[in-house]
Amino acid sequence: MSSVVLDVEHNDVHSHDDHEHHGNFWTNYVFSYDHKVIAKQYLISGILWAIIGGGLSVLFRIQLGFPEANLEWLRPLLGDWITESGKMDTTFYLAAVTMHGTIMVFFVLTAGLSGTFSNFLIPLQIGARDMASGFMNMLSYWLFALASVIMLTSLFTSTGPASGGWVIYPPLSALPQAVSGSGIGMTLWLVSMVFFIASSLLGSINYISTVINLRTAGMSFAKMPLTIWSFFITAVIGILSFPVLFAAALLLVFDRSFGTSFYLSDIYIQGELLEHSGGSPILFQHLFWFLGHPEVYIVLLPALGLTSEVISTNSRKPIFGYRAMIGSMLGIAFLSFIVWAHHMFVSGMNPFLGTIFMFLTLIIAVPSAVKAFNYITTLFRGNIVFTPAMLFSIGLVSLFISGGVTGIILGNSALDIQLHDTYFVVAHFHLVMGSAAFFGMMAGVYHWFPKMFGKMMNSGLGYVHFWLTFLGAYMVFFPMHYIGIAGFPRRYYSFTNFDAFSTFADLNAFISIAAIVTVAGQFIFIFNFFWSMFRGKNAPLNPWGSNTLEWTTPRKPGHGNWPGALPIVYRWPYDYSKPDADKDGFGDFIPQDVPLSKTMESNTDEERVLAQLDSDLQKLGEEREKNPFI
């Protein structure tokens, strides 16, 4: 029955499938106000950055896995960063690690998730024509593009890109004379981040304004998809935390260029005492991690929101614990602001204060566990459809759980002090933040690609991409836990001078090979993405049988999304496999814009009462048919 409904819908809107923009190429596809175009700009920019960030990880993993190898073959790419003896320059190694972290956290995961999917889905899923401010939305992307250009430029400076680690701790980052990577490359890094933060703040203000003010008739907060809740809460976190990083970067610029001492005190370089006093590098750590830990959830929450939608749709079941899922996201958002100092257990903080942050850190595992439990319960006994998006969503749940377990270990200050500077920490945050968020982004791309481009991606290539990425992620990061417990330190250029670590040389090489294969596997996705964009099969209106409003638009919606009246919402977005829905003329899903009065057989007792009260909304719908812009 559901296929009949889809065919009728397709015939009704076929004439609008190619609803054209009014304007020229520049206003339609470059400086566009259309949220869908801006979302695609963010997505393609994120893919390009992921190629660069992944390439840098391959370079430093080659060095780590094969420290004695002759890398002369890399000279055409790296130039003088390969020494005369055929080894990778130590300064370039530090820069590659720094830029890899910066690119993946900010320019891939933050922009690729919030920038892409908040822009694309918020108006479509709440029934709005566009964002609250199209100009502000366009400006947010071009500030991001400017930040990207500046950051990319820093890779080609004569002294090298920033090399103080992605956390850019002073005094290394505050003293241009400290290392070559603290010169112009670090200055460009800071300038780039200023524009990136401005872009993020403009975007977040727009997302919040749109969700609060532009929801269509009937779309109460209790009927919003979990994707919209996750984008909304993420935007709130961003507005409260990113300005703190802006302040930290600004003070660092003052220390670097104007002789202040916010972060510097009693610094000697080559026996010379510098004219700095009174500052403390610990201040920077507090400011950085006040953004740094919420940033974990700025990346993770959108991925979890996308996963909620994909898992419910492809399990053909209502999401388990809808209100608990919202409450857990609100709890995570609140707690994310009061656990930042667990990154600083080794900074010499008062043990009593460390105990408080340890307690708060362990508490944040509770709302995280609620989400994991609800995902598993939604999957339990579901009629699961294993699309590539569904596989990536299940992969996210797996990584979220396995990475979260090690987070409980690191949340204990006594254990963290021993493990903090080892590969155990690298493995933890790459599983729970990097890999899990990446899997959520991939799930979102595979699931909403038909709505973005009107085409279907190749499922076979999608399955190959998933299994290479899923197995690769575990082969890279699971062994890191083992060598981390053994004391393997992170951020070291080479381990050949330490006899204690010689027994792990083979395992380290295995990790590097797995990393190279995993990164190479991403080119399957890149080919699939761009090939499908132009040569893929035309997508049906609602290929996954979803309930949310974006699937009620034409196959290729124009600027304004709906060519006629805006849809009206009568029900929550997770009416899947509802008992007796067949008697009402529906299959295993009932879209949000279907009035309760049309599903009397499958309505609950509460819904039967509400069905008698939806006449006002139906009258509004009739008025909108006469005037679509009411």
N, C-alpha and C positions, 0 to 999 in steps of 0.2 A: 504493500500500500504506500509506503514511503516513497518508492520510486515513481509512482503515479503523481504524487504531490510535487515531487521535484520537476517532473516533465511539464506539468501545468505551469509551475512557477517560471520555468525556462522560457515557455512560449510567451508568457505575459511580459517578460522584460527583455526579450531578445532584441527588440528594436533599440534598446538603450545600452546594449553591450559595449558599443564603441562610442559612448557619450564623450564628445570632444571637449577639450579645453578651448577657451577663447583667448587667443594671444599668440605670441610667437615662441620660437624654440627657447629663448632665454628666460622668458617669464613662465613657461610651462615646465621646463626640465632643469634649469640652472638656479635662477633666483625665484623659485616657485614658493607660493604660500600654501600649496596643497600639502596637508600632513602626510599623505601617502607617498608623494614624491620625496619629501624630506626624509621620511623613514628609509626609503630605498637609498638615498644618498648616504645616510649613516651606515646602512648595512654594507654597501659596497666599499665605503671607506674603511669600515672595520675589517672586511675581508683582506683588503690590501695591507693594512697594518698587521694582520695576523700572519701574512706571508713573511713580512719583515721580522716580526717578533719570533716566529717559529724558526726562521733562518738563523737568527742570532743564537737561539738555544742549540741548534745543531752545531754551530761553530764552537761554542764553549764545551759542549758535550764531547766533541772530537778531541779537544785538548784534555779533558778530564779522563776520558776512557782510554786514550792512547797517548800518554804524555811523552813517550820516547819516539813517537813517529815523526818522520820528516814531512812537514806541511808545506814544502815548497810549491806544491801544486795549487795552493790557495793564493799564491802571490798575485796572479792576475785579478783576483777579487779584492784582496786585502792590502796589496801594495806593501808599503814599508812596515805594516803591522806584523808582517812575517820577517823575523830577524835573518841575518846572514847565515846563521846556522840552521835555518829551516824550522825554527820554533815560533809559536805564537807569542807576540809581545805581551808581557805581563800587564801592561797598562790597557791594552786592547781587551784582554780577558776580563778585567774588572769593568771596563766600559760595556762589553757585551752583556754581562750579567745585569748591570744597572739598567741598560736600555731595554733588555728583554722584560724585566719586571715592570718597568714604567709603561711600556707599550701594551703588554698584555692586560695589566690591571686597569689602566685608564682608557687607552685608545681602542682596545678590542672589546673587553668585557663590559665596561661601563657604557661606552658609546654603542656597542653592538647589541646590548640588551635594552637599556633604558632609551637610548637615542632612537633605536630602530622600532622596538615593539611598543613602547609608550606612545610614540608618535603615530604608529600605524593603527593600533588597536583601540586606543581610548575613544576617539570620536566614533569609530565604527561600532564598538560594543556598547556604548551608552546612547547611541542614536543621535549623534550630533553631526552638523554639516562639516565642521572643521574644528580646529583648536580655538581657544578663546581669542588668541591673537596670532593671526597668520604671519604678520610681519615679525613679531618677536620669535616665532618658531623658525622662520627663515634665518633670522639673525643668529639664533643659537647654533644652527648648523654651520654658518660661515665663520663664526668665531671658533668653532671646533676645527674647521678646515684650516684657518689661520694658525691655530695651535699646532695642527699636524704639520704644516709646512715648516714652522719654526723648529719643531722637534726633529723633523727629517733633516733639516739643514744642519743641526748640531752633529749629526752623524758624520759630516764631511769637513768639519773644521780641522785646521792643521794640528791643533793640540789634542784633538780627539774629543769624543762626546763625554758627557758626565760619567764619572767613574767612582762615585761615592756610595754605590748601592742604591736601589730604588727608594730607600728610606732617606737618602741624602743627609745622614747625620753630620752635624758639625762636630769637631772643628775641621774635619777633612773638606767638607763642602764649603766652609766659610772662608777658607784661605786659598786664594788663587795660586799662591806659590807652593802649596803643599804637594800636589801632583799635577801632571799636565792635564788630566781630566777634570781638574777643578778650575780650569781657566774659562775660556769663552764658551766651551761646551756646556759647563754648568750654568753660566749666565743665560744661555739660550734655553736650557731646561727650565729654569725658573720663569722666564718670560712666557714660554709655551704653557706652563701650568697655570699662569695667571689667566690667559685667554681661555684655557680649558675650563677652569673654575667658573669664569663668567658665563661661558656657554652652558654649563651644567645648571647654574642658578636660573638663567633665563628659561631653560627647558622645564625645570622643576616648578617654577612659578606658573608656567603655562599649563602643565599637567594638572596641578592642583585646582587652578581656576576653572579648567574645563570640566573636571569631574564634579565639582561643587555646583557649577552654574548651568551647564549645558546638557544635563541628562534629559532624555526624552520623557514624554508623559508616561507615567507608570513605573519608570526606572528609579525605584527607591534604592537607598543604600543596601537594603536587605535583598534586593534582586540583582545586584551587580555581580558579574562573574568574578571569580577569585583573581583572574588576571588583572582586572581594574583595581581591585583592592591592593594587590601587590605593587602596582605602578604608583598608586596614590601614596601608600605608606613609604615607598622608596623615595618619592619626591620630597616628602616631609623630612626624611632623614637627610637627604642631600642639602636642603635649605639650611638645616641646623648645623651641619658638620663641615661642609666645604668652606664656608667663610673662615673657619679656624685654620685650615690649611693655607688659605690665602694670607692670613695674618702671619703665620709661621714663615711662609716664603718671603713676605715683604720684609720682615725683620732680618731674614737671612741676606736679602739683597742689601740692606743697610749695613750689616756687618761686613759684607764683601766689598762694598763700594764707597761707603761714607764714614768709615772709621768708628762705627759704634761697637759696643761689646755686649749685645744681648746674649750671645751664646759663647763668648770667648773670655778666657781668663788665664793669665800666666802661661802663655803659649811660647814654647821654644822651637825654633826651626834652625837646624844646623848650629846649635849653640847660641843663637841670637835670641834674646828675649823681645818678643813683640810688644807693642804698646797697647795691650788690652788688659782690662781688669774688671772684675765685678760680674761678669756674665756666667752663664752655666749652660753647657750643652744638654743637660737634662731637661731644661725648659723646652727645648725644641722637641725632645722625645714626647713630652706631655702633649704639646700642641699637635705634633704629627699624628700620634696614635689616637687622639680624640677624633680625628677624621679617619685614621687608618683602620680602626676596628669597625665603625659604622660602614666604612667602604666595603668591608666583607659582605655586608647585607645589602648595600646598594647594588652589589653584583649578584648576590644570591637570591634575594627576594623576587626580582623579576623572573629569574629562571624557575623558581618554585611556583610562581603564579602561572607561567606558561605550562609547566608540568601538570599542575592541577587540572587545567582545561583539557590537555591531551589525554591524561590518564582516565578522566571521567568519560570523555567522548569515546575512547577506544576500548574501555571496559564495558561500554553500554550500560553503565550504572550511574546513579547519582553519586556525587562526591560524598564520601563519608565525613560527617562532622563539619558541615559548612561553617557554622558559627565558631566552632573550636578552631578551625583553620584561620579565620579572621582574627580571633583572639590570640592565637599563637603568633601571628605576624605582628600584631600590636605589642605583644609581650617582648618579642625579639627586638622590635624597634626601640622600645624603652630601655631594655637591658643593654643594648649595644652601645649606649652612651655612657655607661657606668662600669665598664669592664676594661677600659683601654690600657690600664697599667699592668695587665697580665703580660703585656709585651715587654715590660720593664722590670721583671723580677730580678734580673741580673744587674740592674743599675745601682744596687746598693740601697734600695728603699728600706724603710723601717719594716721589720718583719710583721709587726701588727697590721700595718697598712697593707702589706702583701697578703695577709690572711683575709682581710676584707675583700680584696679584689679576687682572691681565689674562691671565696664563697660565692660572690656574684657571678663569676665565670662558670662555676658548676651549675648554678641555677639556670643559666641560659640554655643548658642542655635540655631542660624540661619542655619549653615550647618547641624546640627543634625536634624532640622525640615525638611530640604530639603530631607534627606534620608527617614524620616518617610512618608512625603508626596508622594515621588516616590514609596515607597512600597505599600501604599494604592492605588495609581493610577494604579500600575501594577495589583493589585488584582481586581480592579473595572472591572466588566463585563468580567472577565476571565473565562475560562472553567476549573475551579479549580478541581484538583485532591487532595483529602485530605489524603495524605500519612502521616505516623507519622512524617517524616521530615518536611512536609509542616505545620503540626499543630504546631510543635515546632518553626518554623520560624514565623508563625503568632503570636504565644505566645511571641516571642522576640519583635516583633513590638509593641504589647500591653504593655509589661513591659518597653520598651524603652520610650514610650510616657508617661506612668503614672509616671515612675521614673524621666523622664526629666522635667515634670511639677514641681515636688517638688524641682528639681535642680534650677529652676528659682527663687523659694522662697529663697533658701539658698544662692543664688548668691547675694542677697541683704544684704549688710553688717549689716544693722540695725536689720534685722530679724535674720540673722545668729548668731549674738552675743547672742540673746535670746535662740536660738534653738540648738546651736552648741554642747553642752554637754548633749543633750537629745536623746531619742530614735527616734526622727524625722530624725536625720542624719543617724542613723543605718538603718532605713527603706529606706531612699533615696538611699544610695549607694548599699544596698543589692538588690533593685529592678533594678536600672539602670546599675549597673556594675555586681554584683554577679549573680543574677537570669537571666538577659538578656544574658550575656555572656555564662552562663551554657546552656541556651536554644539553643543558636547558636551552641555550641559544640555538643549537642544532635542531632540537625538537621543534622549536618555534619556527625555524626556517622551513623545515620539511612540512610542517602542518599548515602554515599560512602562505606558503609559496603560491598555491593556486589563486588565492585572493590578491596577492601582491602583483602577479604577472599574468594571471589568466591562463597559466600553463601548469602541467603536471611534471614534477621531477621524476626521474627514472628510479623506480623502487629497487630494482636489482642492484644498481650502483649504490643506492642508499644503504642496503643491507651490508654490502661489502665494506662501505665506509664505517658503519657502526661497529662491526666486529673487529676491524683493524684498530679502531680508536679505543674501544672498550678494553680489549685484551692488551693493547699497547699501553694504556694508562696504568693498568695494574702491573704490567711487567716493568714499567719505568719506576713507579713510586712505591710499590710494595717492598722490593728489596732495599730501598732507601731506609725504611724503618729499621731493618736488620743492621745495616752498616752504621746507622745513626746511634743505635743502642750500643754498638761496639766502640763508639767514640769518634767516628769519621767526622771531621769538622767541615762545616760549609764555608764557602767563599775562598777556599784555597785553590791556588793555581795548579799545584801538582802535589802528589802524595809520595813521590818516589824517594824522597829523602827521609821518610819515616818507616823504619823497619816494622813497626807495629801494624802498619796498614798494608804491607805488601801482600798479605794473605787475601786481601779483598780486591786485588787488581783485576782478577777475572770477572768478579761480580760487577765491578765498576765499568768494565768494558761491555758487559752484557747490558747494563742500563743504558749506555751510550748507543749501542746498536738498536735497542728497543726504541729509544727516543728518535733516532734517525728514521726508522721504519714507520713509526707513528706519524711523524711530521710529513713524511712522503705520502702516507695514506690520505692526508687532507687534500691532496691535489685531485683525488677522485671526486671529492665533494665539489671542489672549485670547477672542475670540468663539467660535472653534472649540473651545477648551478647555472653557469653561463650558457651551456648548450641548451638546457631546458628553457631558459629565458627566451631564446629565439626559435628553437626547433622542437620544443616539447609539444606533447599533445594538448589540445585545448581542454581546459578543466571544466567539469560540470559545475553548476551553480553551488552545490553543497556536497562536495566529494566525500566528506567524512560523516555526513548525517549529524551535523552539529545544531545546537539549539540557539546559539548566540546570534546577535543581530547582524554581524558583518556578512553572514551568509544569505541575508535577505536582499543585499544590494545586487546590481547587475554583475555579470562576470568580470567586467573591467570597469569599475565605477569611476565616474568623472569627478571633477571638483564639486563637492556638495554631497557626494556619496549616493543619495537616493534621488532619482530623477523626479519623483513625485513627492507625496507627503512623507514625513518622517514616520517610522513605525511607532506603534504604541505597545508598551510592555504590560503583560498581564500576569506573568509567572516568573519564577526563578529560572536560572539557566541550566538546571541539571535534571530536567524531567526525561530521564532515559529509562527504557524498559518498564514503563509504568503499567501496572496491572489494568487490563481491560482497555488499553489504548486502541487496540484493533477495532473494538466495537464503536469507537468514536471516529474511525476512518484514518487513524494514524498508525505508523509502525512502531518502532522502538524508540522514537524520539518525538517530542512535541516542542516546536520552536517557541521562543519567548513571546512572539507577537500573536499567538493563537489565543483568543479569548477563552476564559474558563467556561463560558456558557456553551462553547462548542465541544467540550469534552466532559459532559455530565456523567458518562459511564465510568470514566477513570478518575474523576475528581475525588479527593478525600472529603470527609464531612466538613472540614473547615473551608475547603475550596468551593463546596456547593453553596455555602452561605455567601462567600465572596462573589460567586458567579451571579448572584442576584443583585450585586452592588456594582457590577462593572458596566452598567448601561451608560453612566456618565462618560467613561472613557470611550465607549463605542460611539457616542454622540460626538465627542471631540474628534474621533477618527473620521466621521462623516463630514464634519466641518472642514477638516484638513483636506479631504478629497476635493472640496470646492475651492479651498485656498491652501495649497501645499506649504505655504510659508508661515502658517500660524505657529 
